[in-house]
Amino acid sequence: MRRRISTAAATALVTAMTAVAIGVIGSTSAPLRAESDNSCAGLPTYTELKQKLIEASFSTNYTGTNRGFGNNMWATIVNRDGVVCAVAFTGSDRGAQWPGSRVISAQKANTANAFTLATLALSTANLYPLVQPGASLFGLQDSNPVSTDVAYKGPSSNYGQPNDPMVGSKIGGVNVFGGGVGLYTAGSKVIGGLGVSGDTSCADHNIAWTMRQLLDLNHTPSAGGDNISYPAHPKCLGGETPPAGQ
């Protein structure tokens, strides 16, 4: 003789089974997702990023137009999945450098990482001539919008601090002028991207270039292959020259 299950009992059973299924899926997939997406292993820490940003920004290597206006700077690092790992600035507080350059630096880091391979290094400066009307990548700059909910969330007082609200999230965005470079370990392994902003795009590139050298993450597949090239990238104030080294 069959027993009929009441509607309430059936609902309770379905709810319980759903909870178990969600728990099983979550327990297996969440740690894997966190490990692959959010790991910043092998990348500079916040302290290292800030130190090298200050060192490169005020290095005597760059004078005159090669250092632009001499502004304070922002820098961002993303991992290979485009997750922001650190954001820093050189000034006394977040208002000592252009506030808008915080997100631009992240956008540049994302772009350099997104279009860099073990066999081909492309800086954001390299992309400039390729996205002009009639060129092969025209429209690229509109292809991956910045995630504004990531860019502008959280208290502004945390901007550029170890707990910057962008850290741990994917910023997205494509930027196509100087200041973004891919990060390479030995053997030309790509591990992320670095973006610098706060001055002319020419100065931004020079500072990012030097930071990558200081961080020993400049093992690109070809020496100087992703350096800025004039006049393919326009000069900013006039008289700029590409930085030395790799």
C-alpha positions as CSV (number, residue, x, y, z in Angstrom):
1,M,0.0,0.0,0.0
2,R,1.5,3.3,-1.1
3,R,1.8,6.3,1.2
4,R,1.1,9.7,-0.1
5,I,3.8,12.3,0.8
6,S,2.3,15.6,1.8
7,T,3.0,18.8,-0.1
8,A,4.9,20.2,2.8
9,A,7.1,17.1,3.2
10,A,7.8,17.0,-0.5
11,T,8.9,20.7,-0.5
12,A,11.1,20.1,2.5
13,L,12.8,17.1,0.8
14,V,13.5,19.1,-2.4
15,T,14.9,21.9,-0.4
16,A,17.2,19.6,1.5
17,M,18.4,17.9,-1.6
18,T,19.1,21.3,-3.3
19,A,21.1,22.4,-0.3
20,V,23.2,19.3,-0.4
21,A,23.9,19.7,-4.1
22,I,24.9,23.3,-3.7
23,G,27.2,22.4,-0.9
24,V,28.9,19.6,-2.9
25,I,29.4,21.8,-5.9
26,G,30.6,24.7,-3.9
27,S,33.0,22.6,-1.9
28,T,34.7,21.3,-5.0
29,S,34.6,24.3,-7.3
30,A,35.1,27.4,-5.1
31,P,38.7,26.6,-3.9
32,L,39.7,25.7,-7.5
33,R,38.3,29.0,-8.7
34,A,40.0,31.0,-6.0
35,E,43.3,29.2,-6.7
36,S,43.4,29.8,-10.4
37,D,41.9,33.3,-10.5
38,N,43.1,35.1,-7.4
39,S,46.6,33.8,-6.9
40,C,49.2,36.5,-6.9
41,A,52.1,34.1,-6.2
42,G,55.3,35.2,-7.9
43,L,54.2,38.8,-8.4
44,P,55.4,41.9,-6.4
45,T,53.7,42.6,-3.1
46,Y,52.2,46.0,-2.4
47,T,55.3,47.1,-0.6
48,E,57.6,46.1,-3.5
49,L,55.3,47.7,-6.0
50,K,55.3,51.0,-4.1
51,Q,59.0,51.0,-3.6
52,K,59.9,50.3,-7.2
53,L,57.3,52.9,-8.4
54,I,58.9,55.6,-6.3
55,E,62.4,54.5,-7.4
56,A,61.5,54.5,-11.1
57,S,59.4,57.6,-11.0
58,F,62.2,59.8,-9.5
59,S,65.2,58.1,-11.1
60,T,67.8,60.3,-12.6
61,N,67.5,58.1,-15.7
62,Y,64.7,60.3,-17.0
63,T,65.0,64.1,-17.3
64,G,63.3,66.7,-19.4
65,T,60.4,65.5,-21.6
66,N,61.3,61.8,-20.9
67,R,59.9,62.4,-17.4
68,G,57.0,64.5,-18.6
69,F,55.6,66.9,-16.0
70,G,57.4,65.2,-13.1
71,N,54.0,64.2,-11.6
72,N,53.4,61.7,-8.8
73,M,52.3,58.4,-10.2
74,W,49.9,55.4,-9.8
75,A,50.8,51.8,-10.6
76,T,48.7,48.5,-10.7
77,I,49.7,44.9,-11.1
78,V,47.3,42.2,-12.3
79,N,47.9,38.4,-12.5
80,R,47.6,36.3,-15.6
81,D,43.8,36.0,-15.1
82,G,43.5,39.8,-15.0
83,V,42.8,39.9,-11.2
84,V,44.2,43.0,-9.5
85,C,47.0,42.1,-7.1
86,A,48.2,45.5,-5.9
87,V,47.6,49.2,-6.4
88,A,50.0,52.0,-5.2
89,F,50.9,55.6,-5.6
90,T,54.0,57.8,-5.0
91,G,52.5,60.9,-3.3
92,S,51.7,61.7,0.2
93,D,48.0,60.8,-0.2
94,R,45.6,59.6,-3.0
95,G,45.0,63.2,-4.1
96,A,48.7,64.0,-4.7
97,Q,48.5,62.4,-8.2
98,W,45.7,62.6,-10.8
99,P,42.8,60.6,-9.3
100,G,41.7,59.4,-12.7
101,S,45.0,57.7,-13.3
102,R,44.3,55.1,-10.6
103,V,41.8,53.2,-12.9
104,I,43.9,54.0,-16.0
105,S,46.9,52.3,-14.5
106,A,44.7,49.2,-13.8
107,Q,43.4,49.4,-17.3
108,K,46.9,49.5,-18.7
109,A,48.0,46.5,-16.6
110,N,45.0,44.5,-17.8
111,T,45.7,45.4,-21.4
112,A,49.4,44.5,-21.3
113,N,48.6,41.1,-19.7
114,A,45.6,40.4,-22.0
115,F,47.6,40.9,-25.2
116,T,51.0,39.5,-24.2
117,L,52.2,36.0,-24.9
118,A,55.3,33.9,-24.2
119,T,56.3,34.4,-27.8
120,L,55.1,38.0,-28.3
121,A,55.4,40.9,-26.0
122,L,53.1,43.9,-26.6
123,S,53.1,47.0,-24.5
124,T,50.2,49.4,-24.6
125,A,52.4,51.8,-26.4
126,N,52.8,49.2,-29.2
127,L,49.0,49.1,-29.6
128,Y,48.6,52.8,-30.4
129,P,49.3,52.7,-34.1
130,L,47.4,49.4,-34.5
131,V,44.1,50.9,-33.3
132,Q,44.0,54.0,-35.5
133,P,41.3,54.3,-38.1
134,G,42.1,51.9,-41.0
135,A,44.6,49.9,-39.0
136,S,44.3,46.2,-38.2
137,L,43.1,46.5,-34.6
138,F,40.8,49.6,-35.0
139,G,38.1,49.4,-32.4
140,L,40.1,47.2,-29.9
141,Q,39.9,50.0,-27.3
142,D,36.2,49.5,-27.1
143,S,36.2,45.7,-26.9
144,N,36.6,45.1,-23.1
145,P,35.0,47.8,-21.0
146,V,36.3,48.6,-17.5
147,S,34.3,47.0,-14.7
148,T,33.0,50.1,-13.1
149,D,31.6,48.3,-10.1
150,V,35.1,47.1,-9.4
151,A,36.8,50.4,-10.2
152,Y,34.8,52.6,-8.0
153,K,33.6,50.4,-5.1
154,G,34.6,50.7,-1.5
155,P,35.7,53.8,0.4
156,S,38.0,56.2,-1.5
157,S,40.2,56.3,1.6
158,N,41.5,52.8,0.7
159,Y,42.5,53.8,-2.8
160,G,46.2,53.0,-3.4
161,Q,46.4,51.1,-0.1
162,P,47.1,47.4,0.5
163,N,43.3,47.0,0.8
164,D,42.4,49.0,-2.3
165,P,38.9,47.8,-3.3
166,M,40.1,46.7,-6.8
167,V,42.4,44.1,-5.2
168,G,41.1,40.6,-5.7
169,S,38.7,41.5,-8.6
170,K,39.0,41.7,-12.4
171,I,39.1,45.3,-13.6
172,G,38.9,44.7,-17.4
173,G,39.5,47.6,-19.8
174,V,41.7,48.2,-22.8
175,N,44.1,51.1,-23.0
176,V,46.1,51.9,-26.1
177,F,48.8,54.4,-25.2
178,G,52.1,54.1,-23.3
179,G,52.3,52.8,-19.7
180,G,51.4,49.1,-19.7
181,V,53.9,46.2,-20.0
182,G,53.7,42.5,-19.6
183,L,55.6,40.8,-16.7
184,Y,57.9,37.9,-17.6
185,T,59.9,35.6,-15.4
186,A,62.9,33.6,-16.7
187,G,62.1,31.6,-19.8
188,S,59.7,34.2,-21.0
189,K,56.8,33.0,-18.9
190,V,54.1,35.6,-18.6
191,I,52.7,36.0,-15.1
192,G,50.7,39.2,-15.4
193,G,50.8,42.9,-16.3
194,L,52.0,46.2,-14.9
195,G,50.3,49.5,-15.6
196,V,51.6,53.0,-14.8
197,S,49.7,56.3,-15.1
198,G,49.9,59.9,-13.8
199,D,51.9,61.8,-16.4
200,T,52.3,61.9,-20.2
201,S,51.9,58.5,-21.8
202,C,55.5,58.7,-22.8
203,A,56.7,59.2,-19.2
204,D,54.2,56.5,-18.1
205,H,55.9,54.0,-20.4
206,N,59.4,55.0,-19.3
207,I,58.5,54.5,-15.7
208,A,56.8,51.2,-16.3
209,W,59.8,50.0,-18.4
210,T,62.2,50.8,-15.5
211,M,59.9,49.3,-12.9
212,R,59.9,46.0,-14.8
213,Q,63.7,46.0,-14.9
214,L,63.9,46.8,-11.2
215,L,61.5,43.9,-10.4
216,D,63.5,41.5,-12.6
217,L,60.3,40.7,-14.6
218,N,61.7,41.8,-17.9
219,H,62.6,38.4,-19.5
220,T,60.7,39.1,-22.7
221,P,61.0,36.8,-25.7
222,S,63.0,39.5,-27.6
223,A,65.1,42.3,-26.1
224,G,63.4,45.6,-26.5
225,G,60.6,44.1,-28.6
226,D,57.8,45.9,-26.7
227,N,59.6,49.2,-26.2
228,I,57.8,52.4,-27.3
229,S,58.6,53.5,-30.8
230,Y,58.5,57.0,-32.2
231,P,56.8,58.2,-34.3
232,A,54.5,55.1,-34.3
233,H,53.5,56.3,-30.9
234,P,53.3,60.1,-30.9
235,K,55.7,62.1,-28.9
236,C,54.0,63.8,-25.9
237,L,55.9,67.0,-25.2
238,G,58.6,66.7,-27.9
239,G,62.1,65.4,-27.7
240,E,61.3,62.0,-26.1
241,T,63.5,59.0,-26.7
242,P,62.8,55.3,-26.0
243,P,64.2,54.0,-22.7
244,A,67.3,51.8,-22.8
245,G,67.5,48.1,-22.0
246,Q,64.8,45.4,-22.0
